[in-house]
């Protein structure tokens, strides 16, 4: 059984529940601040297509004010030429189900160091800074997930 499976197993086998620091120190501090928890995982260690072995899924939850999603998408797509100087977008879509006003976009990287370098470089770009300044007020939340390709995804 893998470590995560042992840690999260149903009681009484749950190792995490037996950890005194977890139950006496961590949980009492975090529970009052917990509004929602989403868990996800991905597995795989084989390189993906064309040397891409990491993808970064970003899911902005946009404000519920009228027109916020369209306004954000227009700003985002208008800034893609600037952002794609640093890494390539793999996909961009809005959701039909799930949270309202949600947009998903995926970026491809050869590894996590390439992701960090691309994000650092784009953050310094005046064109991308303008997008960030213009769009930040339209966001309520941003969710970010690093995805690794599964063995069957080649």
Backbone torsions as a table, in degrees:
resi	resn	phi	psi	omega
1	UNK	NA	131.8	-179.3
2	UNK	-70.6	159.6	-177.2
3	UNK	-54.9	-48.8	-178.1
4	UNK	-61.0	-40.7	179.3
5	UNK	-64.7	-38.7	177.9
6	UNK	-67.3	-41.4	-178.0
7	UNK	-65.7	-37.6	-173.4
8	UNK	-102.0	5.8	-178.0
9	UNK	-60.1	157.1	177.2
10	UNK	-61.0	145.9	176.4
11	UNK	-61.0	149.5	4.4
12	UNK	-87.5	1.8	-176.6
13	UNK	-77.2	-10.7	-174.8
14	UNK	-64.6	111.7	179.7
15	UNK	-66.6	-35.1	-178.2
16	UNK	-62.4	-37.9	179.5
17	UNK	-66.3	-20.8	179.1
18	UNK	-88.9	-7.2	-178.1
19	UNK	-82.3	111.9	-175.1
20	UNK	-61.6	-39.6	179.8
21	UNK	-65.9	-37.3	179.1
22	UNK	-64.0	-50.1	-174.7
23	UNK	-77.9	-34.4	-175.5
24	UNK	-91.5	-29.3	-175.4
25	UNK	-110.0	-51.9	-173.0
26	UNK	-72.5	-55.0	-175.1
27	UNK	-58.7	-45.6	179.3
28	UNK	-62.3	-28.5	179.0
29	UNK	-78.6	-34.3	-173.5
30	UNK	-93.6	-32.5	-174.9
31	UNK	-55.4	-41.3	179.8
32	UNK	-63.7	-19.0	-177.1
33	UNK	-101.3	-4.1	-176.4
34	UNK	-83.3	118.4	178.0
35	UNK	-101.3	-40.9	-176.7
36	UNK	-157.7	146.9	176.4
37	UNK	-133.7	128.2	174.6
38	UNK	-117.3	134.9	177.3
39	UNK	-117.3	140.6	176.2
40	UNK	-152.4	160.5	176.9
41	UNK	-153.1	158.0	173.4
42	UNK	-139.3	152.8	-178.6
43	UNK	-130.6	156.2	176.3
44	UNK	140.5	147.0	178.5
45	UNK	-137.8	8.2	178.3
46	UNK	-91.3	142.7	178.0
47	UNK	-60.2	145.4	177.2
48	UNK	-84.5	-165.9	-178.6
49	UNK	-62.8	143.0	172.8
50	UNK	49.8	40.2	176.0
51	UNK	77.1	6.9	178.6
52	UNK	-90.2	113.0	177.6
53	UNK	-118.7	8.2	174.2
54	UNK	-141.3	138.8	172.8
55	UNK	-128.1	145.2	-178.3
56	UNK	-114.1	110.9	177.5
57	UNK	-92.9	124.2	177.1
58	UNK	-119.8	132.4	-177.5
59	UNK	-128.8	93.4	175.3
60	UNK	-77.2	132.4	172.6
61	UNK	-96.7	111.2	-173.3
62	UNK	-86.5	156.7	179.2
63	UNK	-54.5	150.8	179.4
64	UNK	-85.5	4.7	176.8
65	UNK	-65.8	146.9	-175.9
66	UNK	-56.6	128.1	175.5
67	UNK	82.5	0.0	-176.5
68	UNK	-62.6	-42.8	-178.1
69	UNK	-63.7	-47.1	179.4
70	UNK	-64.0	-41.2	179.4
71	UNK	-62.0	-44.2	-180.0
72	UNK	-64.3	-45.3	-179.7
73	UNK	-61.5	-41.6	178.0
74	UNK	-62.1	-43.8	177.6
75	UNK	-63.1	-44.1	-177.4
76	UNK	-64.2	-51.5	-178.5
77	UNK	-65.9	-31.3	176.0
78	UNK	-68.7	-19.7	-178.8
79	UNK	-103.3	0.2	-175.2
80	UNK	-61.5	-36.9	178.5
81	UNK	-58.2	-39.3	178.6
82	UNK	-66.5	-50.2	-174.4
83	UNK	-68.5	-34.2	-177.4
84	UNK	-75.5	-1.1	169.6
85	UNK	-67.4	-21.0	-172.9
86	UNK	-108.8	-30.8	174.2
87	UNK	-163.8	160.0	-174.8
88	UNK	-97.0	139.7	175.5
89	UNK	-81.0	140.5	-179.8
90	UNK	-100.2	-34.3	-179.0
91	UNK	-160.0	152.4	176.6
92	UNK	-147.1	123.8	179.6
93	UNK	-155.5	160.4	171.0
94	UNK	-103.5	160.1	-176.5
95	UNK	-95.4	145.2	173.6
96	UNK	-95.3	-24.4	179.0
97	UNK	-128.8	169.2	-178.2
98	UNK	91.7	-146.4	-178.2
99	UNK	-72.4	139.0	176.0
100	UNK	-71.1	155.6	177.4
101	UNK	59.3	37.7	-179.2
102	UNK	-108.8	134.6	177.5
103	UNK	-121.7	141.9	178.1
104	UNK	-119.6	136.9	171.8
105	UNK	-142.0	144.2	-176.7
106	UNK	-123.2	136.2	178.3
107	UNK	-118.3	144.1	-177.6
108	UNK	-106.6	140.6	179.3
109	UNK	-142.6	151.4	176.7
110	UNK	-72.4	-32.3	177.5
111	UNK	-162.3	177.8	-176.4
112	UNK	-70.8	-26.5	174.9
113	UNK	-66.9	-39.4	177.1
114	UNK	-64.3	-38.3	177.0
115	UNK	-61.7	-48.7	-179.0
116	UNK	-61.1	-42.1	-179.9
117	UNK	-65.2	-43.3	-180.0
118	UNK	-64.3	-42.6	179.9
119	UNK	-67.1	-38.5	178.2
120	UNK	-66.3	-42.7	-179.6
121	UNK	-67.1	-43.8	-179.3
122	UNK	-66.1	-32.4	179.0
123	UNK	-63.9	-24.0	178.9
124	UNK	-89.1	-11.3	-176.0
125	UNK	-77.2	124.4	-179.5
126	UNK	-57.2	-35.9	178.4
127	UNK	-64.0	-42.2	179.5
128	UNK	-73.8	-34.7	176.3
129	UNK	-60.6	-38.1	178.2
130	UNK	-64.8	-42.7	176.0
131	UNK	-59.6	-47.8	-178.4
132	UNK	-59.2	-44.8	179.9
133	UNK	-62.6	-42.8	-177.0
134	UNK	-74.0	-29.0	-170.8
135	UNK	-101.4	-18.8	-173.4
136	UNK	-57.4	-39.0	-179.7
137	UNK	-67.1	-12.6	179.9
138	UNK	-88.9	-9.7	-175.6
139	UNK	-95.1	139.6	168.5
140	UNK	-99.7	-40.7	-178.4
141	UNK	-147.5	161.4	171.8
142	UNK	-138.1	126.5	176.3
143	UNK	-110.0	140.4	-175.2
144	UNK	-134.9	132.3	-178.1
145	UNK	-136.4	130.4	172.4
146	UNK	-91.7	127.6	-177.4
147	UNK	-115.9	138.0	175.7
148	UNK	-108.7	143.4	-179.2
149	UNK	-70.1	142.0	173.0
150	UNK	-79.6	159.4	-178.2
151	UNK	-56.4	-32.9	-177.4
152	UNK	-86.5	0.4	-174.3
153	UNK	-90.6	9.4	-179.5
154	UNK	-73.5	NA	NA
